[in-house]
Amino acid sequence: MIELLQFRHSPYNEKVRWALDLKRVPHRRRSLLPGPHMAKVKKLTRQTATPVLINDGEVITGSACILDWLEARYPEPRLIPAAPDLCAAAMALQREFDEDITPRIRCAVLDALLANRRYFARIFAEAESPLSRGFYACIVPLAAPLVRKGNGISGPAAVEEGIAAAHAALDRAATQAATTGFLVGKEFSIADITVAAALATVVRPDNSPMYAPRPVAPAFAALMARFARHPGADWVRGIYAKRRVASADFEGTSPY
């Protein structure tokens, strides 16, 4: 069976989960903890990023590569537009977010989460036992420098840049989807998945595996409040409500 090594709260992992769910691909999810994940992932891939998809010994890394792999083997429903111009536009948008916009937004999100080690542990170790979550909360201060360095959180300027990137991306989503409800053409595509997953990290829509457990830590609540009433946040919530399947959040073997 296909296995997905993931972080529960990551836009790149959410892209892959979303595609797996839409295509109803039987698979198993295994959540990893930021920091301790490095040894396992590096042994498999010679780098430390997730998601990682494993299928009969074949290892595929990176959300874009995994989505290409899934699209080739499980073509329905189609997520990459057939028309060449729309395909090019969708892939360009995915690349822009994956390589530039999403990493900047992630700086602001992780900085807010790291302000409270127990909440950070609750977010990322939700699938673990209470004892394991407690232990992870104790080592978060040790893992935090690695998390910051690995994600480019170099200081307050990087965080402010991430907040600005989120605002700009929400502006863009609201404008670009105003006519059809979708970002590229008239149909749901990888462009919508990529942008919605990136913005879900600050909007936290219903029916998302990346929900914010309550009570929300103050720093993270303040970050989410910045974007709650943005028209682009309405688009994120709407696309999740209409296009994200009900079985989105699970650990272990898929229910289909």
Backbone hydrogen bonds in HBPLUS format (Angstrom, degrees):
<---DONOR---> <-ACCEPTOR-->    atom                        ^
c    i                          cat <-CA-CA->   ^        H-A-AA   ^      H-
h    n   atom  resd res      DA  || num        DHA   H-A  angle D-A-AA Bond
n    s   type  num  typ     dist DA aas  dist angle  dist       angle   num
A0028-ARG N   A0002-ILE O   2.78 MM  26  6.24 144.7  1.91 147.4 159.2     1
A0003-GLU N   A0054-ILE O   2.91 MM  51  5.14 161.3  1.94 149.1 155.1     2
A0054-ILE N   A0003-GLU O   2.85 MM  51  5.14 162.6  1.88 153.4 158.9     3
A0004-LEU N   A0028-ARG O   2.72 MM  24  6.10 162.5  1.75 165.5 171.0     4
A0030-ARG N   A0004-LEU O   2.85 MM  26  6.13 161.5  1.88 170.1 167.2     5
A0005-LEU N   A0052-VAL O   2.84 MM  47  5.11 170.8  1.85 160.0 162.0     6
A0052-VAL N   A0005-LEU O   3.15 MM  47  5.11 154.8  2.21 142.8 147.9     7
A0006-GLN N   A0030-ARG O   3.03 MM  24  6.14 167.0  2.04 150.1 152.2     8
A0032-LEU N   A0006-GLN O   2.75 MM  26  5.92 153.7  1.82 169.3 176.7     9
A0014-GLU N   A0010-SER O   2.89 MM   4  6.06 153.5  1.96 150.4 158.9    10
A0015-LYS N   A0011-PRO O   3.00 MM   4  6.17 147.3  2.11 140.6 147.5    11
A0017-ARG N   A0013-ASN O   2.92 MM   4  6.22 166.0  1.94 155.1 159.4    12
A0018-TRP N   A0014-GLU O   2.87 MM   4  5.91 163.5  1.90 150.2 154.7    13
A0019-ALA N   A0015-LYS O   3.13 MM   4  6.40 161.3  2.16 146.7 151.1    14
A0020-LEU N   A0016-VAL O   2.90 MM   4  6.12 167.4  1.92 158.4 161.9    15
A0021-ASP N   A0017-ARG O   2.87 MM   4  6.06 160.4  1.91 153.1 158.4    16
A0022-LEU N   A0018-TRP O   2.91 MM   4  6.13 165.2  1.94 152.9 157.1    17
A0023-LYS N   A0019-ALA O   2.96 MM   4  6.03 161.7  2.00 151.3 156.2    18
A0024-ARG N   A0020-LEU O   2.92 MM   4  5.80 108.5  2.44 131.1 147.7    19
A0025-VAL N   A0020-LEU O   3.05 MM   5  5.27 164.2  2.08 148.3 153.1    20
A0024-ARG N   A0021-ASP O   3.12 MM   3  4.87 147.5  2.23  94.6 104.4    21
A0254-SER N   A0027-HIS O   2.81 MM 227  5.57 155.2  1.87 175.4 176.0    22
A0029-ARG N   A0252-GLY O   2.78 MM 223  4.85 162.1  1.81 130.7 132.6    23
A0252-GLY N   A0029-ARG O   3.05 MM 223  4.85 147.5  2.16 131.9 138.2    24
A0037-HIS N   A0033-LEU O   2.88 MM   4  5.44 133.4  2.10 170.8 171.6    25
A0038-MET N   A0035-GLY O   3.22 MM   3  5.91 165.7  2.24 121.7 124.9    26
A0041-VAL N   A0037-HIS O   3.08 MM   4  6.21 177.5  2.08 169.7 170.2    27
A0042-LYS N   A0038-MET O   2.84 MM   4  5.76 161.8  1.88 150.9 157.0    28
A0043-LYS N   A0039-ALA O   3.12 MM   4  6.14 149.2  2.22 139.4 146.9    29
A0044-LEU N   A0040-LYS O   3.33 MM   4  6.62 144.3  2.47 140.4 148.9    30
A0044-LEU N   A0041-VAL O   3.10 MM   3  5.22 125.0  2.41  97.4 111.1    31
A0045-THR N   A0041-VAL O   2.85 MM   4  5.98 157.7  1.90 156.9 163.7    32
A0046-ARG N   A0042-LYS O   2.77 MM   4  4.36 148.8  1.86 122.9 128.2    33
A0062-GLY N   A0051-PRO O   3.32 MM  11  5.80 153.2  2.39 163.4 159.1    34
A0053-LEU N   A0060-ILE O   2.85 MM   7  5.11 173.9  1.85 159.7 161.4    35
A0060-ILE N   A0053-LEU O   2.81 MM   7  5.11 168.7  1.83 156.4 160.3    36
A0055-ASN N   A0058-GLU O   2.84 MM   3  5.06 160.1  1.88 146.4 153.3    37
A0058-GLU N   A0055-ASN O   2.90 MM   3  5.06 160.5  1.94 119.9 120.5    38
A0066-ILE N   A0062-GLY O   2.96 MM   4  6.12 160.3  2.00 156.1 162.4    39
A0067-LEU N   A0063-SER O   2.89 MM   4  6.04 157.6  1.94 148.7 154.7    40
A0068-ASP N   A0064-ALA O   3.02 MM   4  6.26 154.1  2.08 145.6 152.5    41
A0069-TRP N   A0065-CYS O   2.97 MM   4  6.19 156.8  2.02 145.5 151.9    42
A0070-LEU N   A0066-ILE O   2.86 MM   4  6.15 158.8  1.91 152.5 158.0    43
A0071-GLU N   A0067-LEU O   2.87 MM   4  5.98 160.0  1.91 147.4 153.3    44
A0072-ALA N   A0068-ASP O   3.05 MM   4  6.24 150.0  2.14 145.7 152.8    45
A0073-ARG N   A0069-TRP O   3.24 MM   4  6.44 147.8  2.35 142.6 150.6    46
A0074-TYR N   A0070-LEU O   2.66 MM   4  5.46 151.8  1.73 155.6 162.4    47
A0190-ILE N   A0079-LEU O   2.73 MM 111  5.21 143.7  1.86 158.8 148.1    48
A0087-CYS N   A0083-ALA O   2.78 MM   4  5.92 159.7  1.82 163.7 170.8    49
A0088-ALA N   A0084-PRO O   2.93 MM   4  6.06 162.8  1.96 146.3 150.6    50
A0089-ALA N   A0085-ASP O   3.05 MM   4  6.23 154.4  2.11 139.6 146.7    51
A0090-ALA N   A0086-LEU O   2.87 MM   4  6.04 162.3  1.90 150.6 155.1    52
A0091-MET N   A0087-CYS O   2.93 MM   4  6.08 165.8  1.95 154.7 158.7    53
A0092-ALA N   A0088-ALA O   2.94 MM   4  5.99 151.0  2.03 141.6 149.9    54
A0093-LEU N   A0089-ALA O   3.01 MM   4  6.19 154.4  2.08 144.5 151.0    55
A0094-GLN N   A0090-ALA O   2.98 MM   4  6.22 158.9  2.02 147.0 152.9    56
A0095-ARG N   A0091-MET O   2.94 MM   4  6.12 162.4  1.97 146.0 150.8    57
A0096-GLU N   A0092-ALA O   2.92 MM   4  6.10 159.3  1.96 147.5 153.2    58
A0097-PHE N   A0093-LEU O   3.06 MM   4  6.25 166.4  2.07 152.3 155.1    59
A0098-ASP N   A0094-GLN O   2.83 MM   4  5.94 170.5  1.84 157.3 160.4    60
A0099-GLU N   A0095-ARG O   2.95 MM   4  5.87 162.0  1.99 148.1 152.5    61
A0100-ASP N   A0096-GLU O   2.96 MM   4  5.63 142.9  2.10 137.7 146.7    62
A0101-ILE N   A0096-GLU O   3.26 MM   5  6.59 158.3  2.31 139.1 144.7    63
A0102-THR N   A0097-PHE O   2.83 MM   5  5.14 154.1  1.90 130.3 138.7    64
A0104-ARG N   A0101-ILE O   3.12 MM   3  5.33 121.5  2.48 101.4 115.9    65
A0105-ILE N   A0101-ILE O   3.03 MM   4  6.37 161.5  2.07 157.9 163.3    66
A0106-ARG N   A0102-THR O   2.89 MM   4  6.04 159.7  1.93 155.2 161.3    67
A0107-CYS N   A0103-PRO O   3.26 MM   4  6.50 138.8  2.44 136.3 144.6    68
A0107-CYS N   A0104-ARG O   3.21 MM   3  5.32 130.6  2.46  97.0 109.1    69
A0108-ALA N   A0105-ILE O   3.08 MM   3  5.52 119.7  2.46 107.9 120.6    70
A0109-VAL N   A0105-ILE O   3.15 MM   4  6.50 160.4  2.19 152.2 158.1    71
A0110-LEU N   A0106-ARG O   2.89 MM   4  5.96 177.8  1.89 158.8 159.4    72
A0111-ASP N   A0107-CYS O   3.04 MM   4  6.02 155.8  2.10 142.2 149.6    73
A0112-ALA N   A0108-ALA O   3.14 MM   4  6.29 158.3  2.19 143.0 148.0    74
A0113-LEU N   A0109-VAL O   3.00 MM   4  6.28 157.7  2.05 150.7 157.5    75
A0114-LEU N   A0110-LEU O   2.82 MM   4  5.92 157.5  1.87 152.2 157.8    76
A0115-ALA N   A0112-ALA O   3.31 MM   3  5.41 150.5  2.40  98.4 106.9    77
A0116-ASN N   A0113-LEU O   3.24 MM   3  6.03 169.5  2.25 119.6 122.6    78
A0120-PHE N   A0116-ASN O   2.93 MM   4  6.17 160.9  1.96 158.7 165.0    79
A0121-ALA N   A0117-ARG O   2.99 MM   4  6.14 157.3  2.04 141.7 147.5    80
A0122-ARG N   A0118-ARG O   2.91 MM   4  6.13 149.2  2.00 139.2 148.2    81
A0123-ILE N   A0119-TYR O   2.88 MM   4  6.12 153.9  1.95 150.8 157.1    82
A0124-PHE N   A0120-PHE O   3.07 MM   4  6.30 171.0  2.08 155.9 157.0    83
A0125-ALA N   A0121-ALA O   2.73 MM   4  5.32 146.3  1.84 143.0 151.5    84
A0128-GLU N   A0125-ALA O   2.93 MM   3  5.30 157.5  1.99 113.5 121.0    85
A0133-ARG N   A0129-SER O   2.87 MM   4  6.18 159.3  1.91 159.7 166.3    86
A0134-GLY N   A0130-PRO O   2.94 MM   4  6.11 155.9  2.00 144.2 150.6    87
A0135-PHE N   A0131-LEU O   2.97 MM   4  6.25 155.5  2.03 147.1 153.7    88
A0136-TYR N   A0132-SER O   2.86 MM   4  6.07 160.3  1.90 149.3 154.9    89
A0137-ALA N   A0133-ARG O   2.88 MM   4  6.10 153.9  1.95 147.4 154.6    90
A0138-CYS N   A0134-GLY O   3.22 MM   4  6.50 141.7  2.38 137.6 146.9    91
A0138-CYS N   A0135-PHE O   3.04 MM   3  5.16 125.0  2.35  96.1 110.5    92
A0139-ILE N   A0135-PHE O   3.22 MM   4  6.66 137.5  2.41 141.4 152.7    93
A0139-ILE N   A0136-TYR O   3.01 MM   3  5.14 127.2  2.30  97.9 111.9    94
A0140-VAL N   A0136-TYR O   2.92 MM   4  6.07 120.5  2.28 147.5 163.5    95
A0142-LEU N   A0139-ILE O   2.89 MM   3  5.21 129.8  2.14 106.7 120.8    96
A0143-ALA N   A0139-ILE O   2.94 MM   4  6.30 149.4  2.03 150.7 160.7    97
A0143-ALA N   A0140-VAL O   3.01 MM   3  4.88 114.5  2.46  94.2 110.8    98
A0144-ALA N   A0140-VAL O   2.71 MM   4  5.69 141.6  1.85 157.8 167.6    99
A0146-LEU N   A0143-ALA O   2.99 MM   3  5.40 120.2  2.36 110.7 125.5   100
A0147-VAL N   A0143-ALA O   2.96 MM   4  6.25 157.6  2.01 155.1 162.5   101
A0148-ARG N   A0144-ALA O   2.82 MM   4  6.03 164.7  1.84 160.5 164.1   102
A0149-LYS N   A0145-PRO O   2.91 MM   4  6.00 166.5  1.93 145.3 149.6   103
A0150-GLY N   A0146-LEU O   2.83 MM   4  5.82 163.3  1.86 147.2 152.8   104
A0151-ASN N   A0147-VAL O   3.13 MM   4  6.13 128.7  2.41 137.0 148.0   105
A0151-ASN N   A0148-ARG O   3.28 MM   3  5.33 140.3  2.45  96.4 107.2   106
A0153-ILE N   A0148-ARG O   2.89 MM   5  4.82 158.0  1.93 148.3 147.0   107
A0152-GLY N   A0149-LYS O   3.34 MM   3  5.31 171.2  2.35 105.3 107.5   108
A0154-SER N   A0152-GLY O   3.01 MM   2  5.54 124.8  2.33 107.1  91.3   109
A0158-ALA N   A0155-GLY O   3.09 MM   3  5.61 127.3  2.38 112.8 124.5   110
A0159-VAL N   A0155-GLY O   3.37 MM   4  6.76 151.5  2.46 147.2 155.3   111
A0160-GLU N   A0156-PRO O   2.92 MM   4  6.20 165.4  1.94 157.6 160.7   112
A0161-GLU N   A0157-ALA O   2.92 MM   4  6.06 152.5  1.99 143.6 151.7   113
A0162-GLY N   A0158-ALA O   3.03 MM   4  6.22 143.6  2.16 135.5 144.9   114
A0162-GLY N   A0159-VAL O   3.05 MM   3  5.02 118.8  2.44  93.3 108.6   115
A0163-ILE N   A0159-VAL O   3.01 MM   4  6.40 151.9  2.09 150.3 157.7   116
A0164-ALA N   A0160-GLU O   2.98 MM   4  6.24 161.3  2.02 149.3 154.2   117
A0165-ALA N   A0161-GLU O   2.89 MM   4  6.08 150.3  1.98 142.4 151.1   118
A0166-ALA N   A0162-GLY O   3.00 MM   4  6.25 150.3  2.09 144.6 151.9   119
A0167-HIS N   A0163-ILE O   3.07 MM   4  6.40 161.1  2.11 150.2 154.7   120
A0168-ALA N   A0164-ALA O   2.95 MM   4  6.19 165.1  1.98 151.7 155.7   121
A0169-ALA N   A0165-ALA O   2.90 MM   4  6.03 154.8  1.96 144.9 152.1   122
A0170-LEU N   A0166-ALA O   2.93 MM   4  6.13 154.7  2.00 149.4 155.9   123
A0171-ASP N   A0167-HIS O   2.94 MM   4  6.21 157.8  1.99 150.1 156.4   124
A0172-ARG N   A0168-ALA O   2.96 MM   4  6.17 158.4  2.01 145.2 151.1   125
A0173-ALA N   A0169-ALA O   2.90 MM   4  6.11 158.4  1.94 146.7 152.4   126
A0174-ALA N   A0170-LEU O   3.00 MM   4  6.15 169.0  2.02 152.4 155.1   127
A0175-THR N   A0171-ASP O   3.05 MM   4  6.25 158.7  2.10 149.0 154.8   128
A0176-GLN N   A0172-ARG O   2.79 MM   4  5.80 171.6  1.80 157.1 160.0   129
A0177-ALA N   A0173-ALA O   3.04 MM   4  5.83 152.8  2.11 145.1 150.6   130
A0178-ALA N   A0175-THR O   3.32 MM   3  5.29 161.2  2.36 102.6 107.9   131
A0181-GLY N   A0177-ALA O   2.79 MM   4  4.50 136.8  1.97 128.9 139.0   132
A0192-ASP N   A0189-SER O   3.01 MM   3  5.49 122.8  2.35 108.4 120.4   133
A0193-ILE N   A0189-SER O   3.21 MM   4  6.64 160.0  2.25 149.5 155.2   134
A0194-THR N   A0190-ILE O   2.91 MM   4  5.98 166.9  1.93 148.2 151.7   135
A0195-VAL N   A0191-ALA O   3.11 MM   4  6.25 172.8  2.11 151.7 153.5   136
A0196-ALA N   A0192-ASP O   2.87 MM   4  5.78 161.4  1.90 147.8 154.1   137
A0197-ALA N   A0193-ILE O   2.90 MM   4  5.84 159.0  1.95 146.1 152.2   138
A0198-ALA N   A0194-THR O   3.11 MM   4  6.26 155.5  2.18 141.2 147.9   139
A0199-LEU N   A0195-VAL O   2.97 MM   4  6.18 163.9  2.00 152.7 156.8   140
A0200-ALA N   A0196-ALA O   2.78 MM   4  5.80 133.4  1.99 141.4 154.2   141
A0201-THR N   A0198-ALA O   3.43 MM   3  5.92 157.0  2.49 105.0 111.1   142
A0202-VAL N   A0199-LEU O   3.05 MM   3  5.63 155.3  2.12 113.7 120.3   143
A0203-VAL N   A0199-LEU O   2.93 MM   4  6.11 146.6  2.05 148.4 159.0   144
A0204-ARG N   A0200-ALA O   2.85 MM   4  4.86 151.4  1.93 119.1 128.2   145
A0221-ALA N   A0217-ALA O   2.87 MM   4  6.03 159.6  1.91 161.2 167.9   146
A0222-ALA N   A0218-PRO O   2.92 MM   4  6.08 155.2  1.98 150.2 156.1   147
A0223-LEU N   A0219-ALA O   3.15 MM   4  6.40 148.8  2.25 137.0 144.9   148
A0224-MET N   A0220-PHE O   3.00 MM   4  6.29 167.3  2.02 154.9 157.0   149
A0225-ALA N   A0221-ALA O   2.97 MM   4  6.11 151.1  2.06 144.7 152.9   150
A0226-ARG N   A0223-LEU O   3.18 MM   3  5.53 141.0  2.34 105.7 115.6   151
A0227-PHE N   A0224-MET O   3.06 MM   3  5.68 149.0  2.16 115.5 123.1   152
A0230-HIS N   A0227-PHE O   3.12 MM   3  5.37 167.2  2.14 116.3 119.8   153
A0233-ALA N   A0230-HIS O   2.86 MM   3  5.20 133.2  2.08 107.4 120.5   154
A0234-ASP N   A0231-PRO O   3.12 MM   3  5.13 125.2  2.44  93.7 107.4   155
A0235-TRP N   A0231-PRO O   3.27 MM   4  6.73 147.2  2.38 141.4 149.4   156
A0236-VAL N   A0232-GLY O   3.07 MM   4  6.44 156.0  2.13 145.6 151.5   157
A0237-ARG N   A0233-ALA O   2.95 MM   4  6.20 168.6  1.96 152.5 155.0   158
A0238-GLY N   A0234-ASP O   2.89 MM   4  6.02 153.2  1.96 144.1 152.1   159
A0239-ILE N   A0235-TRP O   2.87 MM   4  6.06 162.8  1.90 156.6 159.9   160
A0240-TYR N   A0236-VAL O   3.07 MM   4  6.23 157.0  2.13 150.0 156.1   161
A0241-ALA N   A0237-ARG O   2.97 MM   4  6.12 156.6  2.03 142.8 149.7   162
A0242-LYS N   A0238-GLY O   2.98 MM   4  6.15 151.8  2.06 148.3 155.2   163
A0243-ARG N   A0239-ILE O   2.86 MM   4  5.59 150.9  1.94 140.5 148.5   164
A0244-ARG N   A0240-TYR O   3.07 MM   4  4.89 150.8  2.16 127.4 130.2   165
A0248-ALA N   A0245-VAL O   3.27 MM   3  5.74 136.3  2.47 124.6 123.8   166
